[in-house]
Amino acid sequence: MRQRLLALAIALLSAGWVLPAWCGVETWLTFWQRRGVSAMQHDPSGDSFPYLAFASACFKVAGVWLVAAIGIWAYLGARACLRRMR
């Protein structure tokens, strides 16, 4: 059971950034499908959901998560290489 939880944690650390990135892309595309054309024509109609602010927040979360995952894996890889060199 403990190994499965560890494997799940490693998988979430490694690939979990994809979910907020996907949400950001979907929100950005939804903005252009629903409000983008009317916004370019200076038409104020539409709903009040802040599409671009939410997409930006999703991209920030995904970016920080990805940087953390790369940093942790780089640290673990370097540590393993240094151990083998001794």
PDB file of N, CA, C and O in Angstrom:
ATOM      1  N   MET A   1       0.821  -1.198   0.000  1.00  0.00           N
ATOM      2  CA  MET A   1       0.000   0.000   0.000  1.00  0.00           C
ATOM      3  C   MET A   1       0.868   1.266   0.000  1.00  0.00           C
ATOM      4  O   MET A   1       0.572   2.238  -0.696  1.00  0.00           O
ATOM      5  N   ARG A   2       1.932   1.233   0.786  1.00  0.00           N
ATOM      6  CA  ARG A   2       2.804   2.402   0.874  1.00  0.00           C
ATOM      7  C   ARG A   2       3.499   2.674  -0.464  1.00  0.00           C
ATOM      8  O   ARG A   2       3.679   3.826  -0.858  1.00  0.00           O
ATOM      9  N   GLN A   3       3.888   1.591  -1.158  1.00  0.00           N
ATOM     10  CA  GLN A   3       4.547   1.764  -2.452  1.00  0.00           C
ATOM     11  C   GLN A   3       3.592   2.364  -3.482  1.00  0.00           C
ATOM     12  O   GLN A   3       4.008   3.154  -4.330  1.00  0.00           O
ATOM     13  N   ARG A   4       2.338   1.997  -3.412  1.00  0.00           N
ATOM     14  CA  ARG A   4       1.353   2.555  -4.343  1.00  0.00           C
ATOM     15  C   ARG A   4       1.130   4.041  -4.086  1.00  0.00           C
ATOM     16  O   ARG A   4       1.010   4.830  -5.024  1.00  0.00           O
ATOM     17  N   LEU A   5       1.076   4.413  -2.821  1.00  0.00           N
ATOM     18  CA  LEU A   5       0.926   5.828  -2.495  1.00  0.00           C
ATOM     19  C   LEU A   5       2.149   6.630  -2.937  1.00  0.00           C
ATOM     20  O   LEU A   5       2.017   7.750  -3.428  1.00  0.00           O
ATOM     21  N   LEU A   6       3.329   6.055  -2.761  1.00  0.00           N
ATOM     22  CA  LEU A   6       4.550   6.720  -3.204  1.00  0.00           C
ATOM     23  C   LEU A   6       4.558   6.855  -4.730  1.00  0.00           C
ATOM     24  O   LEU A   6       4.927   7.901  -5.263  1.00  0.00           O
ATOM     25  N   ALA A   7       4.153   5.798  -5.421  1.00  0.00           N
ATOM     26  CA  ALA A   7       4.086   5.851  -6.886  1.00  0.00           C
ATOM     27  C   ALA A   7       3.071   6.898  -7.345  1.00  0.00           C
ATOM     28  O   ALA A   7       3.313   7.605  -8.323  1.00  0.00           O
ATOM     29  N   LEU A   8       1.949   7.000  -6.654  1.00  0.00           N
ATOM     30  CA  LEU A   8       0.940   8.006  -6.991  1.00  0.00           C
ATOM     31  C   LEU A   8       1.484   9.416  -6.758  1.00  0.00           C
ATOM     32  O   LEU A   8       1.262  10.310  -7.575  1.00  0.00           O
ATOM     33  N   ALA A   9       2.185   9.614  -5.660  1.00  0.00           N
ATOM     34  CA  ALA A   9       2.772  10.927  -5.372  1.00  0.00           C
ATOM     35  C   ALA A   9       3.808  11.308  -6.424  1.00  0.00           C
ATOM     36  O   ALA A   9       3.860  12.460  -6.856  1.00  0.00           O
ATOM     37  N   ILE A  10       4.625  10.358  -6.831  1.00  0.00           N
ATOM     38  CA  ILE A  10       5.634  10.622  -7.862  1.00  0.00           C
ATOM     39  C   ILE A  10       4.962  10.957  -9.192  1.00  0.00           C
ATOM     40  O   ILE A  10       5.394  11.869  -9.898  1.00  0.00           O
ATOM     41  N   ALA A  11       3.914  10.226  -9.530  1.00  0.00           N
ATOM     42  CA  ALA A  11       3.196  10.499 -10.781  1.00  0.00           C
ATOM     43  C   ALA A  11       2.545  11.879 -10.752  1.00  0.00           C
ATOM     44  O   ALA A  11       2.582  12.603 -11.747  1.00  0.00           O
ATOM     45  N   LEU A  12       1.946  12.249  -9.615  1.00  0.00           N
ATOM     46  CA  LEU A  12       1.330  13.569  -9.509  1.00  0.00           C
ATOM     47  C   LEU A  12       2.365  14.683  -9.572  1.00  0.00           C
ATOM     48  O   LEU A  12       2.121  15.726 -10.177  1.00  0.00           O
ATOM     49  N   LEU A  13       3.513  14.466  -8.951  1.00  0.00           N
ATOM     50  CA  LEU A  13       4.576  15.464  -9.019  1.00  0.00           C
ATOM     51  C   LEU A  13       5.077  15.618 -10.449  1.00  0.00           C
ATOM     52  O   LEU A  13       5.303  16.733 -10.920  1.00  0.00           O
ATOM     53  N   SER A  14       5.246  14.506 -11.128  1.00  0.00           N
ATOM     54  CA  SER A  14       5.839  14.526 -12.466  1.00  0.00           C
ATOM     55  C   SER A  14       4.896  15.056 -13.537  1.00  0.00           C
ATOM     56  O   SER A  14       5.314  15.832 -14.397  1.00  0.00           O
ATOM     57  N   ALA A  15       3.650  14.655 -13.500  1.00  0.00           N
ATOM     58  CA  ALA A  15       2.738  14.976 -14.601  1.00  0.00           C
ATOM     59  C   ALA A  15       1.525  15.799 -14.183  1.00  0.00           C
ATOM     60  O   ALA A  15       0.680  16.108 -15.023  1.00  0.00           O
ATOM     61  N   GLY A  16       1.420  16.156 -12.928  1.00  0.00           N
ATOM     62  CA  GLY A  16       0.251  16.892 -12.459  1.00  0.00           C
ATOM     63  C   GLY A  16       0.111  18.284 -13.038  1.00  0.00           C
ATOM     64  O   GLY A  16      -0.988  18.839 -13.059  1.00  0.00           O
ATOM     65  N   TRP A  17       1.214  18.860 -13.512  1.00  0.00           N
ATOM     66  CA  TRP A  17       1.171  20.209 -14.084  1.00  0.00           C
ATOM     67  C   TRP A  17       0.346  20.263 -15.365  1.00  0.00           C
ATOM     68  O   TRP A  17      -0.065  21.340 -15.796  1.00  0.00           O
ATOM     69  N   VAL A  18       0.107  19.111 -15.968  1.00  0.00           N
ATOM     70  CA  VAL A  18      -0.644  19.080 -17.230  1.00  0.00           C
ATOM     71  C   VAL A  18      -2.093  19.536 -17.015  1.00  0.00           C
ATOM     72  O   VAL A  18      -2.659  20.201 -17.882  1.00  0.00           O
ATOM     73  N   LEU A  19      -2.693  19.193 -15.889  1.00  0.00           N
ATOM     74  CA  LEU A  19      -4.093  19.554 -15.640  1.00  0.00           C
ATOM     75  C   LEU A  19      -4.306  21.069 -15.586  1.00  0.00           C
ATOM     76  O   LEU A  19      -5.189  21.565 -16.286  1.00  0.00           O
ATOM     77  N   PRO A  20      -3.541  21.835 -14.787  1.00  0.00           N
ATOM     78  CA  PRO A  20      -3.761  23.285 -14.837  1.00  0.00           C
ATOM     79  C   PRO A  20      -3.397  23.905 -16.188  1.00  0.00           C
ATOM     80  O   PRO A  20      -4.007  24.892 -16.598  1.00  0.00           O
ATOM     81  N   ALA A  21      -2.413  23.337 -16.879  1.00  0.00           N
ATOM     82  CA  ALA A  21      -2.075  23.851 -18.215  1.00  0.00           C
ATOM     83  C   ALA A  21      -3.234  23.605 -19.179  1.00  0.00           C
ATOM     84  O   ALA A  21      -3.574  24.476 -19.979  1.00  0.00           O
ATOM     85  N   TRP A  22      -3.833  22.432 -19.103  1.00  0.00           N
ATOM     86  CA  TRP A  22      -4.978  22.106 -19.950  1.00  0.00           C
ATOM     87  C   TRP A  22      -6.154  23.032 -19.638  1.00  0.00           C
ATOM     88  O   TRP A  22      -6.825  23.512 -20.553  1.00  0.00           O
ATOM     89  N   CYS A  23      -6.405  23.285 -18.356  1.00  0.00           N
ATOM     90  CA  CYS A  23      -7.489  24.208 -17.981  1.00  0.00           C
ATOM     91  C   CYS A  23      -7.226  25.607 -18.527  1.00  0.00           C
ATOM     92  O   CYS A  23      -8.149  26.285 -18.978  1.00  0.00           O
ATOM     93  N   GLY A  24      -5.977  26.033 -18.487  1.00  0.00           N
ATOM     94  CA  GLY A  24      -5.629  27.343 -19.027  1.00  0.00           C
ATOM     95  C   GLY A  24      -5.866  27.430 -20.521  1.00  0.00           C
ATOM     96  O   GLY A  24      -6.414  28.419 -21.008  1.00  0.00           O
ATOM     97  N   VAL A  25      -5.460  26.409 -21.249  1.00  0.00           N
ATOM     98  CA  VAL A  25      -5.663  26.398 -22.701  1.00  0.00           C
ATOM     99  C   VAL A  25      -7.150  26.366 -23.033  1.00  0.00           C
ATOM    100  O   VAL A  25      -7.608  27.099 -23.910  1.00  0.00           O
ATOM    101  N   GLU A  26      -7.901  25.525 -22.341  1.00  0.00           N
ATOM    102  CA  GLU A  26      -9.346  25.443 -22.593  1.00  0.00           C
ATOM    103  C   GLU A  26     -10.039  26.768 -22.303  1.00  0.00           C
ATOM    104  O   GLU A  26     -10.918  27.184 -23.057  1.00  0.00           O
ATOM    105  N   THR A  27      -9.651  27.437 -21.212  1.00  0.00           N
ATOM    106  CA  THR A  27     -10.256  28.718 -20.869  1.00  0.00           C
ATOM    107  C   THR A  27      -9.902  29.783 -21.896  1.00  0.00           C
ATOM    108  O   THR A  27     -10.750  30.591 -22.274  1.00  0.00           O
ATOM    109  N   TRP A  28      -8.655  29.787 -22.348  1.00  0.00           N
ATOM    110  CA  TRP A  28      -8.217  30.751 -23.357  1.00  0.00           C
ATOM    111  C   TRP A  28      -8.980  30.538 -24.664  1.00  0.00           C
ATOM    112  O   TRP A  28      -9.429  31.499 -25.289  1.00  0.00           O
ATOM    113  N   LEU A  29      -9.126  29.276 -25.076  1.00  0.00           N
ATOM    114  CA  LEU A  29      -9.878  28.980 -26.300  1.00  0.00           C
ATOM    115  C   LEU A  29     -11.350  29.334 -26.153  1.00  0.00           C
ATOM    116  O   LEU A  29     -11.967  29.830 -27.096  1.00  0.00           O
ATOM    117  N   THR A  30     -11.921  29.083 -24.969  1.00  0.00           N
ATOM    118  CA  THR A  30     -13.316  29.434 -24.727  1.00  0.00           C
ATOM    119  C   THR A  30     -13.514  30.938 -24.814  1.00  0.00           C
ATOM    120  O   THR A  30     -14.519  31.408 -25.347  1.00  0.00           O
ATOM    121  N   PHE A  31     -12.553  31.695 -24.290  1.00  0.00           N
ATOM    122  CA  PHE A  31     -12.638  33.154 -24.405  1.00  0.00           C
ATOM    123  C   PHE A  31     -12.737  33.575 -25.867  1.00  0.00           C
ATOM    124  O   PHE A  31     -13.587  34.389 -26.226  1.00  0.00           O
ATOM    125  N   TRP A  32     -11.873  33.024 -26.707  1.00  0.00           N
ATOM    126  CA  TRP A  32     -11.885  33.428 -28.117  1.00  0.00           C
ATOM    127  C   TRP A  32     -13.125  32.931 -28.840  1.00  0.00           C
ATOM    128  O   TRP A  32     -13.585  33.577 -29.781  1.00  0.00           O
ATOM    129  N   GLN A  33     -13.677  31.799 -28.423  1.00  0.00           N
ATOM    130  CA  GLN A  33     -14.893  31.298 -29.061  1.00  0.00           C
ATOM    131  C   GLN A  33     -16.114  32.111 -28.651  1.00  0.00           C
ATOM    132  O   GLN A  33     -16.995  32.365 -29.473  1.00  0.00           O
ATOM    133  N   ARG A  34     -16.173  32.519 -27.391  1.00  0.00           N
ATOM    134  CA  ARG A  34     -17.375  33.195 -26.889  1.00  0.00           C
ATOM    135  C   ARG A  34     -17.290  34.716 -26.929  1.00  0.00           C
ATOM    136  O   ARG A  34     -18.258  35.388 -27.285  1.00  0.00           O
ATOM    137  N   ARG A  35     -16.125  35.260 -26.560  1.00  0.00           N
ATOM    138  CA  ARG A  35     -16.044  36.705 -26.380  1.00  0.00           C
ATOM    139  C   ARG A  35     -14.996  37.384 -27.240  1.00  0.00           C
ATOM    140  O   ARG A  35     -15.014  38.609 -27.360  1.00  0.00           O
ATOM    141  N   GLY A  36     -14.105  36.655 -27.830  1.00  0.00           N
ATOM    142  CA  GLY A  36     -12.990  37.265 -28.539  1.00  0.00           C
ATOM    143  C   GLY A  36     -13.399  38.132 -29.702  1.00  0.00           C
ATOM    144  O   GLY A  36     -12.908  39.251 -29.855  1.00  0.00           O
ATOM    145  N   VAL A  37     -14.293  37.626 -30.519  1.00  0.00           N
ATOM    146  CA  VAL A  37     -14.720  38.382 -31.700  1.00  0.00           C
ATOM    147  C   VAL A  37     -15.470  39.637 -31.273  1.00  0.00           C
ATOM    148  O   VAL A  37     -15.233  40.714 -31.820  1.00  0.00           O
ATOM    149  N   SER A  38     -16.369  39.511 -30.307  1.00  0.00           N
ATOM    150  CA  SER A  38     -17.115  40.695 -29.862  1.00  0.00           C
ATOM    151  C   SER A  38     -16.199  41.686 -29.146  1.00  0.00           C
ATOM    152  O   SER A  38     -16.438  42.892 -29.207  1.00  0.00           O
ATOM    153  N   ALA A  39     -15.163  41.205 -28.475  1.00  0.00           N
ATOM    154  CA  ALA A  39     -14.223  42.115 -27.813  1.00  0.00           C
ATOM    155  C   ALA A  39     -13.417  42.902 -28.836  1.00  0.00           C
ATOM    156  O   ALA A  39     -13.122  44.078 -28.622  1.00  0.00           O
ATOM    157  N   MET A  40     -13.059  42.269 -29.940  1.00  0.00           N
ATOM    158  CA  MET A  40     -12.307  42.979 -30.981  1.00  0.00           C
ATOM    159  C   MET A  40     -13.182  44.006 -31.698  1.00  0.00           C
ATOM    160  O   MET A  40     -12.672  44.973 -32.264  1.00  0.00           O
ATOM    161  N   GLN A  41     -14.496  43.794 -31.674  1.00  0.00           N
ATOM    162  CA  GLN A  41     -15.420  44.737 -32.304  1.00  0.00           C
ATOM    163  C   GLN A  41     -15.948  45.755 -31.295  1.00  0.00           C
ATOM    164  O   GLN A  41     -16.857  46.523 -31.609  1.00  0.00           O
ATOM    165  N   HIS A  42     -15.391  45.766 -30.100  1.00  0.00           N
ATOM    166  CA  HIS A  42     -15.774  46.683 -29.020  1.00  0.00           C
ATOM    167  C   HIS A  42     -17.233  46.517 -28.632  1.00  0.00           C
ATOM    168  O   HIS A  42     -17.900  47.495 -28.295  1.00  0.00           O
ATOM    169  N   ASP A  43     -17.729  45.298 -28.675  1.00  0.00           N
ATOM    170  CA  ASP A  43     -19.091  44.984 -28.260  1.00  0.00           C
ATOM    171  C   ASP A  43     -19.023  44.484 -26.818  1.00  0.00           C
ATOM    172  O   ASP A  43     -18.420  43.439 -26.572  1.00  0.00           O
ATOM    173  N   PRO A  44     -19.619  45.191 -25.856  1.00  0.00           N
ATOM    174  CA  PRO A  44     -19.481  44.799 -24.451  1.00  0.00           C
ATOM    175  C   PRO A  44     -20.362  43.626 -24.027  1.00  0.00           C
ATOM    176  O   PRO A  44     -20.342  43.248 -22.856  1.00  0.00           O
ATOM    177  N   SER A  45     -21.128  43.044 -24.934  1.00  0.00           N
ATOM    178  CA  SER A  45     -22.013  41.949 -24.540  1.00  0.00           C
ATOM    179  C   SER A  45     -21.210  40.703 -24.185  1.00  0.00           C
ATOM    180  O   SER A  45     -20.081  40.526 -24.645  1.00  0.00           O
ATOM    181  N   GLY A  46     -21.792  39.858 -23.377  1.00  0.00           N
ATOM    182  CA  GLY A  46     -21.137  38.617 -22.974  1.00  0.00           C
ATOM    183  C   GLY A  46     -21.257  38.416 -21.479  1.00  0.00           C
ATOM    184  O   GLY A  46     -21.810  39.259 -20.771  1.00  0.00           O
ATOM    185  N   ASP A  47     -20.751  37.324 -21.012  1.00  0.00           N
ATOM    186  CA  ASP A  47     -20.827  37.042 -19.585  1.00  0.00           C
ATOM    187  C   ASP A  47     -19.680  37.732 -18.843  1.00  0.00           C
ATOM    188  O   ASP A  47     -18.789  38.321 -19.454  1.00  0.00           O
ATOM    189  N   SER A  48     -19.726  37.644 -17.520  1.00  0.00           N
ATOM    190  CA  SER A  48     -18.764  38.393 -16.711  1.00  0.00           C
ATOM    191  C   SER A  48     -17.611  37.533 -16.198  1.00  0.00           C
ATOM    192  O   SER A  48     -16.831  38.000 -15.368  1.00  0.00           O
ATOM    193  N   PHE A  49     -17.481  36.304 -16.663  1.00  0.00           N
ATOM    194  CA  PHE A  49     -16.395  35.449 -16.182  1.00  0.00           C
ATOM    195  C   PHE A  49     -15.062  35.979 -16.700  1.00  0.00           C
ATOM    196  O   PHE A  49     -14.931  36.245 -17.895  1.00  0.00           O
ATOM    197  N   PRO A  50     -14.076  36.136 -15.830  1.00  0.00           N
ATOM    198  CA  PRO A  50     -12.770  36.669 -16.261  1.00  0.00           C
ATOM    199  C   PRO A  50     -11.907  35.582 -16.907  1.00  0.00           C
ATOM    200  O   PRO A  50     -10.998  35.041 -16.276  1.00  0.00           O
ATOM    201  N   TYR A  51     -12.199  35.276 -18.156  1.00  0.00           N
ATOM    202  CA  TYR A  51     -11.535  34.175 -18.857  1.00  0.00           C
ATOM    203  C   TYR A  51     -10.018  34.307 -18.865  1.00  0.00           C
ATOM    204  O   TYR A  51      -9.306  33.377 -18.486  1.00  0.00           O
ATOM    205  N   LEU A  52      -9.527  35.462 -19.295  1.00  0.00           N
ATOM    206  CA  LEU A  52      -8.081  35.611 -19.453  1.00  0.00           C
ATOM    207  C   LEU A  52      -7.360  35.636 -18.111  1.00  0.00           C
ATOM    208  O   LEU A  52      -6.238  35.138 -18.013  1.00  0.00           O
ATOM    209  N   ALA A  53      -7.969  36.198 -17.083  1.00  0.00           N
ATOM    210  CA  ALA A  53      -7.348  36.193 -15.752  1.00  0.00           C
ATOM    211  C   ALA A  53      -7.270  34.769 -15.210  1.00  0.00           C
ATOM    212  O   ALA A  53      -6.263  34.379 -14.619  1.00  0.00           O
ATOM    213  N   PHE A  54      -8.336  33.992 -15.411  1.00  0.00           N
ATOM    214  CA  PHE A  54      -8.327  32.605 -14.947  1.00  0.00           C
ATOM    215  C   PHE A  54      -7.317  31.778 -15.732  1.00  0.00           C
ATOM    216  O   PHE A  54      -6.600  30.963 -15.152  1.00  0.00           O
ATOM    217  N   ALA A  55      -7.255  31.982 -17.048  1.00  0.00           N
ATOM    218  CA  ALA A  55      -6.282  31.256 -17.868  1.00  0.00           C
ATOM    219  C   ALA A  55      -4.864  31.608 -17.443  1.00  0.00           C
ATOM    220  O   ALA A  55      -4.001  30.733 -17.381  1.00  0.00           O
ATOM    221  N   SER A  56      -4.619  32.870 -17.152  1.00  0.00           N
ATOM    222  CA  SER A  56      -3.298  33.301 -16.697  1.00  0.00           C
ATOM    223  C   SER A  56      -2.932  32.639 -15.375  1.00  0.00           C
ATOM    224  O   SER A  56      -1.800  32.191 -15.192  1.00  0.00           O
ATOM    225  N   ALA A  57      -3.882  32.578 -14.462  1.00  0.00           N
ATOM    226  CA  ALA A  57      -3.625  31.923 -13.173  1.00  0.00           C
ATOM    227  C   ALA A  57      -3.330  30.435 -13.369  1.00  0.00           C
ATOM    228  O   ALA A  57      -2.445  29.885 -12.713  1.00  0.00           O
ATOM    229  N   CYS A  58      -4.062  29.791 -14.259  1.00  0.00           N
ATOM    230  CA  CYS A  58      -3.815  28.371 -14.542  1.00  0.00           C
ATOM    231  C   CYS A  58      -2.421  28.159 -15.116  1.00  0.00           C
ATOM    232  O   CYS A  58      -1.725  27.222 -14.727  1.00  0.00           O
ATOM    233  N   PHE A  59      -2.012  29.025 -16.037  1.00  0.00           N
ATOM    234  CA  PHE A  59      -0.675  28.905 -16.627  1.00  0.00           C
ATOM    235  C   PHE A  59       0.414  29.142 -15.586  1.00  0.00           C
ATOM    236  O   PHE A  59       1.461  28.495 -15.624  1.00  0.00           O
ATOM    237  N   LYS A  60       0.175  30.063 -14.660  1.00  0.00           N
ATOM    238  CA  LYS A  60       1.156  30.313 -13.598  1.00  0.00           C
ATOM    239  C   LYS A  60       1.300  29.097 -12.693  1.00  0.00           C
ATOM    240  O   LYS A  60       2.416  28.701 -12.355  1.00  0.00           O
ATOM    241  N   VAL A  61       0.182  28.506 -12.300  1.00  0.00           N
ATOM    242  CA  VAL A  61       0.227  27.308 -11.454  1.00  0.00           C
ATOM    243  C   VAL A  61       0.942  26.179 -12.184  1.00  0.00           C
ATOM    244  O   VAL A  61       1.790  25.501 -11.602  1.00  0.00           O
ATOM    245  N   ALA A  62       0.606  25.974 -13.451  1.00  0.00           N
ATOM    246  CA  ALA A  62       1.247  24.911 -14.231  1.00  0.00           C
ATOM    247  C   ALA A  62       2.739  25.164 -14.377  1.00  0.00           C
ATOM    248  O   ALA A  62       3.537  24.232 -14.285  1.00  0.00           O
ATOM    249  N   GLY A  63       3.120  26.404 -14.602  1.00  0.00           N
ATOM    250  CA  GLY A  63       4.534  26.729 -14.756  1.00  0.00           C
ATOM    251  C   GLY A  63       5.328  26.502 -13.487  1.00  0.00           C
ATOM    252  O   GLY A  63       6.418  25.931 -13.528  1.00  0.00           O
ATOM    253  N   VAL A  64       4.791  26.944 -12.359  1.00  0.00           N
ATOM    254  CA  VAL A  64       5.478  26.732 -11.079  1.00  0.00           C
ATOM    255  C   VAL A  64       5.582  25.241 -10.783  1.00  0.00           C
ATOM    256  O   VAL A  64       6.623  24.764 -10.332  1.00  0.00           O
ATOM    257  N   TRP A  65       4.505  24.508 -11.038  1.00  0.00           N
ATOM    258  CA  TRP A  65       4.498  23.061 -10.800  1.00  0.00           C
ATOM    259  C   TRP A  65       5.542  22.371 -11.672  1.00  0.00           C
ATOM    260  O   TRP A  65       6.278  21.506 -11.197  1.00  0.00           O
ATOM    261  N   LEU A  66       5.608  22.754 -12.950  1.00  0.00           N
ATOM    262  CA  LEU A  66       6.572  22.153 -13.872  1.00  0.00           C
ATOM    263  C   LEU A  66       8.004  22.467 -13.447  1.00  0.00           C
ATOM    264  O   LEU A  66       8.863  21.585 -13.467  1.00  0.00           O
ATOM    265  N   VAL A  67       8.265  23.705 -13.066  1.00  0.00           N
ATOM    266  CA  VAL A  67       9.608  24.076 -12.608  1.00  0.00           C
ATOM    267  C   VAL A  67       9.982  23.284 -11.358  1.00  0.00           C
ATOM    268  O   VAL A  67      11.118  22.828 -11.233  1.00  0.00           O
ATOM    269  N   ALA A  68       9.037  23.118 -10.434  1.00  0.00           N
ATOM    270  CA  ALA A  68       9.311  22.338  -9.225  1.00  0.00           C
ATOM    271  C   ALA A  68       9.603  20.881  -9.574  1.00  0.00           C
ATOM    272  O   ALA A  68      10.533  20.288  -9.026  1.00  0.00           O
ATOM    273  N   ALA A  69       8.822  20.303 -10.476  1.00  0.00           N
ATOM    274  CA  ALA A  69       9.044  18.907 -10.867  1.00  0.00           C
ATOM    275  C   ALA A  69      10.402  18.734 -11.538  1.00  0.00           C
ATOM    276  O   ALA A  69      11.130  17.790 -11.231  1.00  0.00           O
ATOM    277  N   ILE A  70      10.742  19.632 -12.443  1.00  0.00           N
ATOM    278  CA  ILE A  70      12.044  19.543 -13.116  1.00  0.00           C
ATOM    279  C   ILE A  70      13.175  19.725 -12.112  1.00  0.00           C
ATOM    280  O   ILE A  70      14.176  19.011 -12.162  1.00  0.00           O
ATOM    281  N   GLY A  71      13.017  20.673 -11.208  1.00  0.00           N
ATOM    282  CA  GLY A  71      14.045  20.907 -10.196  1.00  0.00           C
ATOM    283  C   GLY A  71      14.264  19.711  -9.290  1.00  0.00           C
ATOM    284  O   GLY A  71      15.403  19.351  -8.994  1.00  0.00           O
ATOM    285  N   ILE A  72      13.187  19.102  -8.854  1.00  0.00           N
ATOM    286  CA  ILE A  72      13.310  17.932  -7.972  1.00  0.00           C
ATOM    287  C   ILE A  72      13.953  16.767  -8.713  1.00  0.00           C
ATOM    288  O   ILE A  72      14.842  16.105  -8.178  1.00  0.00           O
ATOM    289  N   TRP A  73      13.504  16.510  -9.954  1.00  0.00           N
ATOM    290  CA  TRP A  73      14.093  15.406 -10.714  1.00  0.00           C
ATOM    291  C   TRP A  73      15.547  15.679 -11.065  1.00  0.00           C
ATOM    292  O   TRP A  73      16.356  14.752 -11.089  1.00  0.00           O
ATOM    293  N   ALA A  74      15.893  16.918 -11.334  1.00  0.00           N
ATOM    294  CA  ALA A  74      17.293  17.255 -11.618  1.00  0.00           C
ATOM    295  C   ALA A  74      18.154  17.044 -10.376  1.00  0.00           C
ATOM    296  O   ALA A  74      19.266  16.524 -10.467  1.00  0.00           O
ATOM    297  N   TYR A  75      17.645  17.444  -9.232  1.00  0.00           N
ATOM    298  CA  TYR A  75      18.375  17.243  -7.980  1.00  0.00           C
ATOM    299  C   TYR A  75      18.576  15.753  -7.703  1.00  0.00           C
ATOM    300  O   TYR A  75      19.679  15.327  -7.362  1.00  0.00           O
ATOM    301  N   LEU A  76      17.515  14.967  -7.848  1.00  0.00           N
ATOM    302  CA  LEU A  76      17.625  13.528  -7.591  1.00  0.00           C
ATOM    303  C   LEU A  76      18.562  12.855  -8.587  1.00  0.00           C
ATOM    304  O   LEU A  76      19.329  11.967  -8.216  1.00  0.00           O
ATOM    305  N   GLY A  77      18.503  13.270  -9.841  1.00  0.00           N
ATOM    306  CA  GLY A  77      19.402  12.705 -10.849  1.00  0.00           C
ATOM    307  C   GLY A  77      20.850  13.058 -10.583  1.00  0.00           C
ATOM    308  O   GLY A  77      21.728  12.203 -10.697  1.00  0.00           O
ATOM    309  N   ALA A  78      21.112  14.304 -10.231  1.00  0.00           N
ATOM    310  CA  ALA A  78      22.486  14.720  -9.929  1.00  0.00           C
ATOM    311  C   ALA A  78      23.010  14.004  -8.695  1.00  0.00           C
ATOM    312  O   ALA A  78      24.172  13.597  -8.653  1.00  0.00           O
ATOM    313  N   ARG A  79      22.164  13.851  -7.702  1.00  0.00           N
ATOM    314  CA  ARG A  79      22.580  13.148  -6.477  1.00  0.00           C
ATOM    315  C   ARG A  79      22.923  11.694  -6.774  1.00  0.00           C
ATOM    316  O   ARG A  79      23.900  11.166  -6.243  1.00  0.00           O
ATOM    317  N   ALA A  80      22.125  11.041  -7.622  1.00  0.00           N
ATOM    318  CA  ALA A  80      22.400   9.647  -7.982  1.00  0.00           C
ATOM    319  C   ALA A  80      23.700   9.534  -8.777  1.00  0.00           C
ATOM    320  O   ALA A  80      24.477   8.602  -8.571  1.00  0.00           O
ATOM    321  N   CYS A  81      23.933  10.477  -9.681  1.00  0.00           N
ATOM    322  CA  CYS A  81      25.184  10.454 -10.463  1.00  0.00           C
ATOM    323  C   CYS A  81      26.397  10.676  -9.574  1.00  0.00           C
ATOM    324  O   CYS A  81      27.423  10.020  -9.748  1.00  0.00           O
ATOM    325  N   LEU A  82      26.289  11.582  -8.638  1.00  0.00           N
ATOM    326  CA  LEU A  82      27.416  11.848  -7.738  1.00  0.00           C
ATOM    327  C   LEU A  82      27.709  10.655  -6.835  1.00  0.00           C
ATOM    328  O   LEU A  82      28.865  10.392  -6.505  1.00  0.00           O
ATOM    329  N   ARG A  83      26.671   9.938  -6.438  1.00  0.00           N
ATOM    330  CA  ARG A  83      26.885   8.739  -5.614  1.00  0.00           C
ATOM    331  C   ARG A  83      27.635   7.667  -6.384  1.00  0.00           C
ATOM    332  O   ARG A  83      28.493   6.983  -5.824  1.00  0.00           O
ATOM    333  N   ARG A  84      27.320   7.515  -7.657  1.00  0.00           N
ATOM    334  CA  ARG A  84      27.988   6.489  -8.474  1.00  0.00           C
ATOM    335  C   ARG A  84      29.439   6.845  -8.749  1.00  0.00           C
ATOM    336  O   ARG A  84      30.267   5.959  -8.961  1.00  0.00           O
ATOM    337  N   MET A  85      29.750   8.127  -8.748  1.00  0.00           N
ATOM    338  CA  MET A  85      31.118   8.553  -9.032  1.00  0.00           C
ATOM    339  C   MET A  85      32.056   8.308  -7.849  1.00  0.00           C
ATOM    340  O   MET A  85      33.272   8.266  -8.034  1.00  0.00           O
ATOM    341  N   ARG A  86      31.531   8.150  -6.673  1.00  0.00           N
ATOM    342  CA  ARG A  86      32.366   7.938  -5.479  1.00  0.00           C
ATOM    343  C   ARG A  86      32.926   6.557  -5.419  1.00  0.00           C
ATOM    344  O   ARG A  86      33.647   6.223  -4.479  1.00  0.00           O
TER     345      ARG A  86
END
